[in-house]
Amino acid sequence: MTDIATANSPFRVVPLPRFGRGGRWRTEAMRSYSQPVLIWFTRGQGRITLAGATRGYGAHNAIFLPPDTMHGFEMSGQVFGSVVYFPKEYDQSLPREPLHLRFREAQQQAELTSLVENLQRETVSDLVGRDRALLNYGGLLAVWLERQAVSQPEAELNPDTARRMAAAYVALVERDFHTGKSVNEYAADLGVTPTHLSRVCNNACGRPASVLLADRVFFEARLKLLETPMPVKTIARELGFGSAAYFTRAFQKNTGQTPTCFRKNS
């Protein structure tokens, strides 16, 4: 994905409207990032699925995603804001759990906007000491998030047993989606029946366990088709499918196109 940072910046800051380009699947399908990410919504609204639960977001909401946190969000109409990508090996004290923070006070909103804007300016700067400045701004942002999380206990995303079960399921999916494991196997890992697992997922985020799993697998398939020259049979093998033909049928059922047509048309 193209961004406004220079190629060698340890941070990236991307305007939210760019996420709508290239198809709704880029935002709505379940996916994760290998580095910590902060999403700062300044205008608009929608719904986000995070840590196994779906909830609404609006203007002046911040979502913090630790590495490998499976999520997806809808953008209803025009949504504005920024996405901050931290370096993969960032050693500052960022939160260890996902957060959904809501800021009603103008001072809080202005503080976060200022921190993000300062970071963004440094990403495109060629001044001496840029990388040190970025690390310091990132550290300030990490401290600010930590303080806000302490002051907002409602930022806890999994307050009950059902949501903790859904969160455990999506964490396993994120770890193993490329292995070809079935919902039955994930349910066995969690010590519950497939029916119970799907009911829990439906209650937490409005989608059964099978849909969440397929969403994650076919998001990854789309990325590989668009961003790598891998043959379809190689992608099928890397995502745990027994054959290219089986992968093609499943991909078409979930996306409406064959892998080859998707790659060509996108």
N, C-alpha and C positions, 0 to 999 in steps of 0.2 A: 504494500500500500504506500503510495507517495505521501510524504509529509513535508512540513515546512522547516525541518531541522537540516543542518548540514550533515553530510554523510558520516563524519567521524564524531559527532556529538554523542556523549554518553547518555543523554536524555533526548526524548522526542516530545513535542507538543503538537497535537493534531486537532484542527477544528472539527467539532461534531458533525456539521452538515456533510462532510466528506464521506461519512460512514454510509450515507444513503445512496452513494454512487455504486453502480455495478450490481444492483439488485438487493431486495430486502433481506435476502438470506445472509448478507454480510453482517447484519446487526441482529436479526431475530433468531437465527439458528444457534444452537448451543455450541460454544467454543471456549477456548481459554488462551491465555498468554503465558509465555515462559518467564516473563518478568513482572514485577509489581506494577499495577496500573491504577490511576485515579481518574474517574470520570466526573466532571464538574458540569452539571446541567444548570445553565443560567436562564433559559427560557424554554417553554414548551412542556409537554407532559407525555406520559405513556406508561408502559408496564415493563418491569424487569424481572426475569427469573434468575435467582441467585441463591446459592447454598440450598437448593432444593425447594425453594418457595417463590411464588410469584406475588409481587406487590406493586402498587402504583408509585411512580415518581413524578415530581413536578419541578418547577423552577426553584433554584437554590437548593437542590439536593446534590449530595456528593456520594459516589459509590467507590469504595476502595476494594481492590481485588488483589489479594496475595497471588504469587505465581501459581499457575495451574488450577485456577478457580473457574469451574465451568459456569457459564452464564450466557444469557441472551436477552436483548431488550427490543421493544417496539418503540417506534417514534411516530406518535400520532400528530400528523401535520408537521409544522416546522419546529424543529428542536435545535437549540443553540447551546454552545458551551465548548469545553475543551477536554481532550484526553491526554493525560500526562503518562508517558512510559518512563519508568525508572530503569536504570541499568540492571541487567540480570543479576550481577553479583553485588548489588548495593548493600553495604554493610551498616547503614544507619538503622535506627530502631523503628522500622515501619511496623504497623499492626500485623499480627500473625493471623488474624481471622478477618473474613470479609466484613465490611461495614456499610450501612446505609444511613447517612447523616442528613438531617433536615435542618436548614438554617433559616430562622424567621427574623432574626435581628439583622438590621442593615449593617452593623459593624462587622458581624461575622462574615456576611456575604462579601463585603469590601475587602476584608483581610484575605480571604481565600482567593478572590479574583486577583488581588495584588501579588500574592505569592506565585500564582500560576503565570501571570503576565511577566513578572521579573524573570522567572525561569525561561519562559519562551524567548524573551529578548536575548538572553545569553546563548540560547541554542543557535541563533543565527549571527552571533557576534564573532568577529575575528580579533578581538582585543586580547592583549597579553593577560594570562591568568584566567582565561575563560573556563577551563575545566575545573579549576579550584572554586571559581564563583558558582558554577553549576552544582558542585557537591555541597557547598554551603547553603545555597538556596534549597536544594533537596533536603538537607538536614533540617532547615527551618520548617519546611513543609511537613516532614515526618513528625517533628515535635508538635506542630499545630494540630495535626490529625490525632495524635495521641491524647492531647488535652481535650479535644472536642469529643472523642470517644468516651472519655471518663465522665464528661458532663452530660452525655446522652445515653443513659443505660438502655433506652428503648432501641438503640442501634443494634442490640443483640438480635440476631436473625433467626435463631432456632430455640425459642423459649419452651417448646413442648416436645414430648416424645415423638409424635408423628413427624414434625419438621426435622428433628434430629435424624430420624430414620431416612427421610428423603435426602437430607444433606449427605448422609453416609453413602447412600446409593449413588448420587451423582459424583461423589469423590472417587468411588470405585470405578465408575464409568470413565471418568477422566483418566484414571490410571491404566485401564485395561481395554478401552474401546477398540484398539487396533488388533486385539487378539481373536476376535470373532466370538467372544462369550455371549451366551444368550441371557435373556432376562431370568430364566429359570436358574441359571448358574449364579447370577448375581444374587438372587433371592436366597439361594443355598448358602452363599458366603455370609449373608446377613442373618441367617437363621430364621427366615420367615418363608411363607408360601409366596409364589408368584402373584396370586390373587391379592394377598394382603399388601404386597409391595406396590402393586399397581393402584390399589385403593388409596394408599398413603400418598403416592405421587399425585394422583388425581385431586385429592383434598388439598394438598400443599400448593400445587402449581397449575392445576387444571389440565394436566396431561398425564396419560398413563406412562408407566415405566418404559414400555416398548417405544413410544414416540420420543421420549427423551434420549434413549439410546440411539435410535435411528437418526435423530437430529444431529447428534454429535458426530456420528460416523460419516454422514453425507456432507456435513460442513467440511470435514477434513478432506473428503474425496474431491469436493469442488476446488478447494485450495490447491490440491496437488495437480488437478487437471489444468488450472489456470496458471499456476506459478512454477511448475516444473515441466520438463519434457518427458517425464516418465511415461512409458507405454501403459495402456489401460490394464494389461495383465499384471504389470508390476504393482500398480496402485491397488488392484484387487488383492494381491498377495500381502501387501503391507498392511491392509486393513482387515485381514483375517478371513477373506472370502475364499471358498474352496476352488473357485474357477472364475475366469474372466466373464464367462457367460452368466453365471449366477450374479456376479457383481453388476453386470450391465442391466439385467432384469430388475434387480433391487433398486439400482440408481434411477432407472426410468420410472418405476412405480412411485418413488419418493419425490422426484423432481420434475417429471413430465417430459424428460429428454434422455436420450442415450448419452453416455459419457462422451462419445465422439462428437455428437451434435452440440453438447454443452460447451465443450472446448472450442469448437469452431465458431459458434455463435457469440461467445463471450469475449 
